[in-house]
Amino acid sequence: MTHLQAGLSPETLEKARLELNENPDTLHQDIQEVRDMVITRPDIGFLRTDDAFILRFLRARKFHHFEAFRLLAQYFEYRQQNLDMFKSFKATDPGIKQALKDGFPGGLANLDHYGRKILVLFAANWDQSRYTLVDILRAILLSLEAMIEDPELQVNGFVLIIDWSNFTFKQASKLTPSMLRLAIEGLQDSFPARFGGIHFVNQPWYIHALYTVIRPFLKEKTRKRIFLHGNNLNSLHQLIHPEILPSEFGGMLPPYDMGTWARTLLDHEYDDDSEYSVDSYSMPVKEVEKELSPKSMKRSQSVVDPTVLKRMDKNEEENMQPLLSLD
């Protein structure tokens, strides 16, 4: 075991060896091979290329050198292409802070039976008058940056549960194709995290319709890890034990405290509220849309295709079972 693996338990070391092809005898060579590829992309500013940083990308791509480098390049390219998103990229930024305090994201205290961190989002908590969807995405990315410092989570990964209860059609109308693409690029294509499952619960019919629209833009691996449970929490409990879930998800624990993770990041600044409005953010979603090429968006010209909606039964989610399974 090298010093780069010092933060891993014996069980996780074995998991890294078996599932991720991590070999302590070749670890430094693996890292150097990725680092040597940096010169092939002079158009990208690689702001970090230290061993520990590159290692998380290798783990995210099971030590396939080129795939790890491509993820590393996309990580920095995404930040270059969306500079305004990463200005004031800290927990005390007013927009990020408001999103964090409303539980975007939340994190449960207990790991699941695979050692994965369980992230939770309560979609209806979004207050459109106080912060934007871009602020929520920034808060999630910032939180992942903090969490991925833990080498155990680099290996074991994350699970995400999104509760869509009381999420209105008006709120859903803000989930434009450009906004969704920004999120998909930031989370699926440009971040070194392993997501073992993404669970939708209590989703209304229009969220199911929205998923139908964006599904073609998701990688096959991602699609296989998405579950649409509807109101059937028993199917969720088959994958995540109710003993570690709060009552909102039919679990045995007390209701989730939305400020739990925000207090961890903000510490003594949690209660220091400053004035902020969505208009003060320097990168409105319309500006994001300008950066997206028509070609990349031609497969989805609106948030929800009317032909899809006509096929949807408004009561469908009440009987919905998980549509996909983990591979």
HELIX and SHEET records of a PDB file:
HELIX    1   1 HIS A    3  GLN A    5  5                                   3    
HELIX    2   2 PRO A   10  LEU A   20  1                                  11    
HELIX    3   3 LEU A   27  ASP A   36  1                                  10    
HELIX    4   4 MET A   37  THR A   40  5                                   4    
HELIX    5   5 ASP A   51  ALA A   60  1                                  10    
HELIX    6   6 HIS A   65  GLN A   81  1                                  17    
HELIX    7   7 LEU A   83  PHE A   86  5                                   4    
HELIX    8   8 PRO A   94  LYS A  101  1                                   8    
HELIX    9   9 ALA A  123  ASN A  125  5                                   3    
HELIX   10  10 LEU A  133  MET A  147  1                                  15    
HELIX   11  11 PRO A  151  ASN A  156  1                                   6    
HELIX   12  12 PHE A  169  ALA A  172  1                                   4    
HELIX   13  13 PRO A  177  ILE A  184  1                                   8    
HELIX   14  14 GLU A  185  ASP A  189  3                                   5    
HELIX   15  15 TRP A  205  ILE A  214  1                                  10    
HELIX   16  16 ARG A  215  PHE A  217  5                                   3    
HELIX   17  17 GLU A  220  ARG A  223  1                                   4    
HELIX   18  18 LEU A  233  HIS A  237  1                                   5    
HELIX   19  19 PRO A  242  ILE A  244  5                                   3    
HELIX   20  20 SER A  247  PHE A  249  5                                   3    
HELIX   21  21 THR A  260  LEU A  266  1                                   7    
HELIX   22  22 ASP A  267  GLU A  269  5                                   3    
HELIX   23  23 VAL A  278  SER A  280  5                                   3    
HELIX   24  24 VAL A  285  LYS A  290  1                                   6    
HELIX   25  25 PRO A  294  MET A  297  1                                   4    
HELIX   26  26 PRO A  306  LYS A  310  1                                   5    
HELIX   27  27 GLU A  316  ASN A  319  5                                   4    
SHEET    1   A 5 GLY A 106  GLY A 107  0                                        
SHEET    2   A 5 LYS A 117  PHE A 122 -1                                        
SHEET    3   A 5 PHE A 158  ASP A 163  1                                        
SHEET    4   A 5 PHE A 195  VAL A 201  1                                        
SHEET    5   A 5 ILE A 226  LEU A 228  1                                        
END                                                                             
